[in-house]
Amino acid sequence: MAEAPPVIRSLFVTLKRSLAGKPWFHRRIIDSLGLSRRHECLEKPNNESVRGMLTKVAHLVIVESDRMFYLKSMRGYYNQLCRPPLVVEHTHTPSARPPPISTAFERRNIREHLLPAKMNGYEHLWLPKPPRKFEKVKQTQGRVKLLTEHGLYSMKVKEMNESAMAPPKRYGKREGKND
């Protein structure tokens, strides 16, 4: 004897499209479902009235059964889990170079494994370098400051390089005529 299909007790409804430019009766249906903004998900009972409303606005919503919603949420949970921990071998060869780290996200998340603080044998590891533009600005600031302190730059040259010595401008409130 064949097994009966599982009963769907509830439906998970997610609003995927905006209501801008939609007819008033679509808006009323979405409001009666309790959805107010995009990507909002609500659980609704599986009955004829809810299914009728969902057929009218099927192009605006995503409808999932309770099993589909559970599987989707579990897939998202497993996608967010960390990868398995690194296995460290204690037979270290100083000439071996570690595999390159491909993204900034990976570098940030495994920094504690790859860059232990002041441990012998880890000097060969790659360290990220600061951006070149930042280094050039810092060098220019230091050079102008040093030469000005020793009197090698005149005040006129100092004024010309004032912009190089000034800290970067932080943008706050808008400054204008009418403010």
C-alpha positions as CSV (number, residue, x, y, z in Angstrom):
1,M,0.0,0.0,0.0
2,A,1.4,3.4,-1.0
3,E,2.2,5.9,1.7
4,A,0.2,9.1,1.8
5,P,2.1,12.3,1.0
6,P,3.0,14.4,4.0
7,V,0.5,17.0,5.0
8,I,1.6,20.6,4.6
9,R,0.5,22.4,7.7
10,S,1.8,25.8,7.1
11,L,3.1,27.9,4.2
12,F,6.0,30.4,4.4
13,V,5.3,33.5,2.3
14,T,8.1,35.9,1.4
15,L,7.5,39.2,-0.4
16,K,10.0,39.3,-3.2
17,R,8.7,42.3,-5.3
18,S,7.9,45.9,-4.3
19,L,4.4,47.1,-4.3
20,A,5.2,50.3,-6.1
21,G,3.1,50.7,-9.2
22,K,0.9,47.7,-8.3
23,P,-2.9,47.8,-8.3
24,W,-4.8,48.6,-5.1
25,F,-6.2,45.1,-4.9
26,H,-2.8,43.5,-4.9
27,R,-1.7,45.9,-2.1
28,R,-4.8,45.0,-0.1
29,I,-4.1,41.3,-0.5
30,I,-0.4,41.7,0.6
31,D,-1.6,43.8,3.6
32,S,-4.1,41.2,4.6
33,L,-1.3,38.6,4.4
34,G,0.6,40.8,6.9
35,L,3.6,41.5,4.6
36,S,4.9,45.1,4.7
37,R,8.4,45.1,3.2
38,R,10.5,43.2,0.7
39,H,12.2,40.0,1.9
40,E,9.9,39.8,4.9
41,C,8.8,36.2,5.6
42,L,5.7,35.1,7.5
43,E,4.2,31.7,8.3
44,K,0.6,31.3,7.3
45,P,-1.8,28.4,7.7
46,N,-2.4,26.2,4.7
47,N,-6.1,26.8,4.0
48,E,-8.2,27.7,1.1
49,S,-8.5,31.4,1.8
50,V,-4.7,31.9,2.1
51,R,-4.0,29.8,-1.0
52,G,-6.6,31.9,-3.0
53,M,-4.9,35.1,-1.9
54,L,-1.5,33.7,-2.9
55,T,-2.7,32.7,-6.3
56,K,-3.7,36.3,-7.0
57,V,-0.3,37.7,-6.0
58,A,1.9,34.8,-7.1
59,H,4.1,37.1,-9.1
60,L,5.0,39.2,-6.0
61,V,5.7,36.4,-3.4
62,I,7.7,33.2,-2.9
63,V,5.7,30.5,-1.3
64,E,7.4,27.6,0.5
65,S,6.1,24.7,2.4
66,D,7.3,24.1,5.9
67,R,9.7,21.4,4.8
68,M,11.1,23.6,2.0
69,F,11.7,26.5,4.4
70,Y,13.4,24.2,6.9
71,L,15.7,22.8,4.3
72,K,16.6,26.3,2.9
73,S,17.3,27.6,6.4
74,M,19.5,24.5,7.2
75,R,21.4,25.0,3.9
76,G,22.1,28.6,4.8
77,Y,23.2,27.5,8.3
78,Y,25.7,25.0,6.9
79,N,27.0,27.5,4.3
80,Q,27.8,29.9,7.2
81,L,29.7,27.4,9.2
82,C,33.5,27.6,9.3
83,R,35.5,25.2,7.3
84,P,37.2,22.3,9.1
85,P,40.2,23.4,11.3
86,L,43.7,23.4,9.9
87,V,45.9,20.5,10.8
88,V,49.3,21.7,11.9
89,E,52.3,19.4,11.5
90,H,55.2,20.0,13.9
91,T,57.8,18.8,11.4
92,H,58.6,22.3,10.1
93,T,60.8,22.9,7.0
94,P,61.8,26.5,6.9
95,S,62.2,26.5,3.1
96,A,58.6,25.5,2.5
97,R,56.3,28.4,1.7
98,P,52.7,28.2,2.8
99,P,50.0,28.1,0.2
100,P,48.8,31.6,-0.9
101,I,45.7,32.9,0.8
102,S,43.3,33.9,-1.9
103,T,40.9,36.5,-0.3
104,A,40.9,39.1,2.4
105,F,38.1,37.2,4.1
106,E,40.2,34.0,4.4
107,R,43.2,36.0,5.6
108,R,41.2,37.6,8.3
109,N,39.6,34.4,9.5
110,I,42.7,32.3,9.6
111,R,45.1,34.9,10.8
112,E,45.3,33.4,14.3
113,H,46.3,30.0,12.8
114,L,48.9,31.4,10.3
115,L,50.4,34.3,12.2
116,P,51.1,33.2,15.8
117,A,52.6,36.0,17.9
118,K,56.4,35.9,18.2
119,M,56.9,32.2,17.7
120,N,60.1,30.8,16.4
121,G,60.0,29.3,12.9
122,Y,57.2,31.5,11.6
123,E,59.2,34.4,10.3
124,H,58.9,33.3,6.7
125,L,55.1,33.7,6.5
126,W,53.7,36.3,4.2
127,L,52.4,39.4,5.8
128,P,50.0,41.8,4.1
129,K,51.6,45.1,3.1
130,P,49.8,48.5,3.5
131,P,48.5,50.1,0.4
132,R,51.2,52.0,-1.6
133,K,49.3,55.3,-1.6
134,F,49.2,55.3,2.2
135,E,52.9,54.7,2.3
136,K,53.7,57.5,-0.1
137,V,51.6,60.0,1.9
138,K,53.3,58.9,5.2
139,Q,56.7,59.2,3.6
140,T,56.0,62.7,2.2
141,Q,54.6,63.9,5.5
142,G,57.7,62.6,7.4
143,R,60.1,64.0,4.9
144,V,58.5,67.5,4.9
145,K,58.3,67.6,8.7
146,L,61.9,66.5,9.1
147,L,63.3,69.0,6.6
148,T,61.3,71.8,8.0
149,E,62.4,71.1,11.5
150,H,66.1,71.2,10.4
151,G,65.6,74.4,8.6
152,L,66.3,73.0,5.1
153,Y,62.9,74.1,3.9
154,S,61.8,77.7,4.0
155,M,58.5,78.8,5.3
156,K,57.3,79.3,1.7
157,V,58.1,75.6,0.9
158,K,56.5,74.6,4.1
159,E,53.3,76.4,3.1
160,M,53.4,74.7,-0.3
161,N,53.6,71.3,1.4
162,E,51.1,72.1,4.0
163,S,48.5,69.9,2.2
164,A,50.9,66.9,2.4
165,M,51.5,67.4,6.1
166,A,47.8,67.9,7.0
167,P,45.9,64.9,8.2
168,P,43.3,63.6,5.7
169,K,40.0,65.4,5.7
170,R,37.2,63.7,7.5
171,Y,33.8,64.2,6.0
172,G,31.1,65.2,8.5
173,K,28.3,67.6,8.1
174,R,27.8,69.3,4.8
175,E,29.3,72.7,4.7
176,G,27.8,75.2,2.4
177,K,26.6,78.8,2.0
178,N,23.2,78.3,3.5
179,D,24.2,76.2,6.5
